[in-house]
């Protein structure tokens, strides 16, 4: 299983709530409307919570997307539907200069879950 993690900040001038609402109500439906979204096995978005003593978060959101293979990930990101319908929308809510991503394999290290 391949997992892509993407951390990013919201577009300057956008409130955190507007950012969350836009991603949920506008952007996610664009992604999951394309047939190639079936290549995604799991999709999770995490937002920071207010804490004391942990400092400011580096990102306003972290997305985790699981794929069976790297070829499936490549197929989604290179398909015309993604390139023309989904990717152009990122500028509407993401500070594109803040995007960081890693393509990884998960290794479970919690005892009893190995």
C-alpha positions as protocol buffer text, in pm:
chain_id: "A"
residue {
  index: 1
  type: UNK
  ca { x: 0 y: 0 z: 0 }
}
residue {
  index: 2
  type: UNK
  ca { x: 129 y: 345 z: -95 }
}
residue {
  index: 3
  type: UNK
  ca { x: 35 y: 655 z: 102 }
}
residue {
  index: 4
  type: UNK
  ca { x: 76 y: 1015 z: -6 }
}
residue {
  index: 5
  type: UNK
  ca { x: 82 y: 1278 z: 267 }
}
residue {
  index: 6
  type: UNK
  ca { x: 41 y: 1644 z: 171 }
}
residue {
  index: 7
  type: UNK
  ca { x: 73 y: 1930 z: 418 }
}
residue {
  index: 8
  type: UNK
  ca { x: -28 y: 2283 z: 322 }
}
residue {
  index: 9
  type: UNK
  ca { x: -152 y: 2620 z: 443 }
}
residue {
  index: 10
  type: UNK
  ca { x: -468 y: 2798 z: 337 }
}
residue {
  index: 11
  type: UNK
  ca { x: -471 y: 3079 z: 83 }
}
residue {
  index: 12
  type: UNK
  ca { x: -371 y: 3413 z: 241 }
}
residue {
  index: 13
  type: UNK
  ca { x: -671 y: 3609 z: 364 }
}
residue {
  index: 14
  type: UNK
  ca { x: -893 y: 3300 z: 398 }
}
residue {
  index: 15
  type: UNK
  ca { x: -1024 y: 3212 z: 743 }
}
residue {
  index: 16
  type: UNK
  ca { x: -961 y: 2861 z: 873 }
}
residue {
  index: 17
  type: UNK
  ca { x: -1335 y: 2788 z: 875 }
}
residue {
  index: 18
  type: UNK
  ca { x: -1376 y: 2911 z: 514 }
}
residue {
  index: 19
  type: UNK
  ca { x: -1078 y: 2694 z: 419 }
}
residue {
  index: 20
  type: UNK
  ca { x: -1231 y: 2385 z: 580 }
}
residue {
  index: 21
  type: UNK
  ca { x: -1573 y: 2455 z: 429 }
}
residue {
  index: 22
  type: UNK
  ca { x: -1433 y: 2511 z: 79 }
}
residue {
  index: 23
  type: UNK
  ca { x: -1225 y: 2194 z: 89 }
}
residue {
  index: 24
  type: UNK
  ca { x: -1523 y: 1989 z: 210 }
}
residue {
  index: 25
  type: UNK
  ca { x: -1807 y: 2148 z: 10 }
}
residue {
  index: 26
  type: UNK
  ca { x: -1638 y: 2248 z: -316 }
}
residue {
  index: 27
  type: UNK
  ca { x: -1305 y: 2075 z: -365 }
}
residue {
  index: 28
  type: UNK
  ca { x: -1377 y: 1724 z: -234 }
}
residue {
  index: 29
  type: UNK
  ca { x: -1685 y: 1686 z: -460 }
}
residue {
  index: 30
  type: UNK
  ca { x: -1468 y: 1783 z: -761 }
}
residue {
  index: 31
  type: UNK
  ca { x: -1216 y: 1512 z: -677 }
}
residue {
  index: 32
  type: UNK
  ca { x: -1463 y: 1236 z: -599 }
}
residue {
  index: 33
  type: UNK
  ca { x: -1674 y: 1310 z: -908 }
}
residue {
  index: 34
  type: UNK
  ca { x: -1399 y: 1197 z: -1146 }
}
residue {
  index: 35
  type: UNK
  ca { x: -1393 y: 824 z: -1230 }
}
residue {
  index: 36
  type: UNK
  ca { x: -1022 y: 795 z: -1148 }
}
residue {
  index: 37
  type: UNK
  ca { x: -1096 y: 877 z: -783 }
}
residue {
  index: 38
  type: UNK
  ca { x: -1183 y: 507 z: -752 }
}
residue {
  index: 39
  type: UNK
  ca { x: -806 y: 449 z: -739 }
}
residue {
  index: 40
  type: UNK
  ca { x: -801 y: 607 z: -392 }
}
residue {
  index: 41
  type: UNK
  ca { x: -841 y: 339 z: -123 }
}
residue {
  index: 42
  type: UNK
  ca { x: -866 y: 576 z: 174 }
}
residue {
  index: 43
  type: UNK
  ca { x: -866 y: 955 z: 207 }
}
residue {
  index: 44
  type: UNK
  ca { x: -825 y: 1147 z: 535 }
}
residue {
  index: 45
  type: UNK
  ca { x: -792 y: 1519 z: 603 }
}
residue {
  index: 46
  type: UNK
  ca { x: -655 y: 1633 z: 940 }
}
residue {
  index: 47
  type: UNK
  ca { x: -676 y: 1986 z: 1078 }
}
residue {
  index: 48
  type: UNK
  ca { x: -480 y: 2122 z: 1375 }
}
residue {
  index: 49
  type: UNK
  ca { x: -651 y: 2164 z: 1710 }
}
residue {
  index: 50
  type: UNK
  ca { x: -573 y: 2436 z: 1962 }
}
residue {
  index: 51
  type: UNK
  ca { x: -312 y: 2322 z: 2211 }
}
residue {
  index: 52
  type: UNK
  ca { x: -97 y: 2467 z: 2486 }
}
residue {
  index: 53
  type: UNK
  ca { x: 275 y: 2414 z: 2480 }
}
residue {
  index: 54
  type: UNK
  ca { x: 303 y: 2260 z: 2133 }
}
residue {
  index: 55
  type: UNK
  ca { x: 368 y: 2575 z: 1929 }
}
residue {
  index: 56
  type: UNK
  ca { x: 205 y: 2685 z: 1606 }
}
residue {
  index: 57
  type: UNK
  ca { x: 125 y: 2413 z: 1353 }
}
residue {
  index: 58
  type: UNK
  ca { x: 326 y: 2405 z: 1031 }
}
residue {
  index: 59
  type: UNK
  ca { x: 16 y: 2339 z: 821 }
}
residue {
  index: 60
  type: UNK
  ca { x: -354 y: 2422 z: 816 }
}
residue {
  index: 61
  type: UNK
  ca { x: -428 y: 2071 z: 687 }
}
residue {
  index: 62
  type: UNK
  ca { x: -262 y: 1739 z: 616 }
}
residue {
  index: 63
  type: UNK
  ca { x: -415 y: 1508 z: 356 }
}
residue {
  index: 64
  type: UNK
  ca { x: -347 y: 1135 z: 354 }
}
residue {
  index: 65
  type: UNK
  ca { x: -440 y: 936 z: 44 }
}
residue {
  index: 66
  type: UNK
  ca { x: -383 y: 560 z: 11 }
}
residue {
  index: 67
  type: UNK
  ca { x: -334 y: 374 z: -317 }
}
residue {
  index: 68
  type: UNK
  ca { x: -271 y: 8 z: -400 }
}
residue {
  index: 69
  type: UNK
  ca { x: 37 y: 94 z: -608 }
}
residue {
  index: 70
  type: UNK
  ca { x: 251 y: 389 z: -712 }
}
residue {
  index: 71
  type: UNK
  ca { x: 113 y: 333 z: -1062 }
}
residue {
  index: 72
  type: UNK
  ca { x: -240 y: 402 z: -931 }
}
residue {
  index: 73
  type: UNK
  ca { x: -122 y: 725 z: -769 }
}
residue {
  index: 74
  type: UNK
  ca { x: 52 y: 826 z: -1093 }
}
residue {
  index: 75
  type: UNK
  ca { x: -259 y: 738 z: -1295 }
}
residue {
  index: 76
  type: UNK
  ca { x: -479 y: 965 z: -1082 }
}
residue {
  index: 77
  type: UNK
  ca { x: -244 y: 1262 z: -1087 }
}
residue {
  index: 78
  type: UNK
  ca { x: -170 y: 1237 z: -1459 }
}
residue {
  index: 79
  type: UNK
  ca { x: -525 y: 1180 z: -1586 }
}
residue {
  index: 80
  type: UNK
  ca { x: -692 y: 1456 z: -1783 }
}
residue {
  index: 81
  type: UNK
  ca { x: -984 y: 1480 z: -1539 }
}
residue {
  index: 82
  type: UNK
  ca { x: -751 y: 1553 z: -1248 }
}
residue {
  index: 83
  type: UNK
  ca { x: -535 y: 1794 z: -1447 }
}
residue {
  index: 84
  type: UNK
  ca { x: -830 y: 1992 z: -1587 }
}
residue {
  index: 85
  type: UNK
  ca { x: -1099 y: 1969 z: -1315 }
}
residue {
  index: 86
  type: UNK
  ca { x: -934 y: 1910 z: -978 }
}
residue {
  index: 87
  type: UNK
  ca { x: -582 y: 2054 z: -987 }
}
residue {
  index: 88
  type: UNK
  ca { x: -684 y: 2403 z: -1110 }
}
residue {
  index: 89
  type: UNK
  ca { x: -910 y: 2441 z: -805 }
}
residue {
  index: 90
  type: UNK
  ca { x: -622 y: 2415 z: -556 }
}
residue {
  index: 91
  type: UNK
  ca { x: -533 y: 2782 z: -604 }
}
residue {
  index: 92
  type: UNK
  ca { x: -878 y: 2878 z: -472 }
}
residue {
  index: 93
  type: UNK
  ca { x: -803 y: 2761 z: -118 }
}
residue {
  index: 94
  type: UNK
  ca { x: -437 y: 2654 z: -86 }
}
residue {
  index: 95
  type: UNK
  ca { x: -122 y: 2864 z: -60 }
}
residue {
  index: 96
  type: UNK
  ca { x: 58 y: 2668 z: -332 }
}
residue {
  index: 97
  type: UNK
  ca { x: 400 y: 2785 z: -208 }
}
residue {
  index: 98
  type: UNK
  ca { x: 337 y: 2599 z: 121 }
}
residue {
  index: 99
  type: UNK
  ca { x: 269 y: 2253 z: -22 }
}
residue {
  index: 100
  type: UNK
  ca { x: 490 y: 1969 z: 105 }
}
residue {
  index: 101
  type: UNK
  ca { x: 436 y: 1605 z: 16 }
}
residue {
  index: 102
  type: UNK
  ca { x: 583 y: 1266 z: 80 }
}
residue {
  index: 103
  type: UNK
  ca { x: 507 y: 937 z: -92 }
}
residue {
  index: 104
  type: UNK
  ca { x: 550 y: 657 z: 159 }
}
residue {
  index: 105
  type: UNK
  ca { x: 483 y: 306 z: 273 }
}
residue {
  index: 106
  type: UNK
  ca { x: 330 y: 260 z: 615 }
}
residue {
  index: 107
  type: UNK
  ca { x: 505 y: 51 z: 877 }
}
residue {
  index: 108
  type: UNK
  ca { x: 284 y: -12 z: 1179 }
}
residue {
  index: 109
  type: UNK
  ca { x: 488 y: -3 z: 1500 }
}
residue {
  index: 110
  type: UNK
  ca { x: 222 y: -20 z: 1774 }
}
residue {
  index: 111
  type: UNK
  ca { x: 261 y: -348 z: 1966 }
}
residue {
  index: 112
  type: UNK
  ca { x: -14 y: -594 z: 1882 }
}
residue {
  index: 113
  type: UNK
  ca { x: -74 y: -437 z: 1541 }
}
residue {
  index: 114
  type: UNK
  ca { x: 239 y: -561 z: 1361 }
}
